[in-house]
Amino acid sequence: MNASRNTMSLKKQLLDDLEKLDRPDVQEILDFAEFILSRRYKRQKSFRDKDLVSERDPLLKLIGLADIQPFADRIDAELYG
């Protein structure tokens, strides 16, 4: 809860300071905020993409294995008789 209160306090201080700035300065801060958000998105996307590379993840190599004939027929016969 304290971290949340701290964040709210920082946001309020930022809004108070933004009120005192001219438009070009506010635009610069907005550009910087958008840069930070885009950098975060790129890092998150990069992290997700690395997780889904079948060459590095042996479990991903197994996906679809059960669809290969005749394995699929044999597993159905084994499961359902």
Sequence and secondary structure as in RCSB ss.txt:
>XXXX:A:sequence
MNASRNTMSLKKQLLDDLEKLDRPDVQEILDFAEFILSRRYKRQKSFRDKDLVSERDPLLKLIGLADIQPFADRI
DAELYG
>XXXX:A:secstr
 HHHHHHHHHHHHHHHHHHTS HHHHHHHHHHHHHHHHHHHHHHHHHHHHHT TTT HHHHHTTGGGSTTHHHHH
HHHHH 
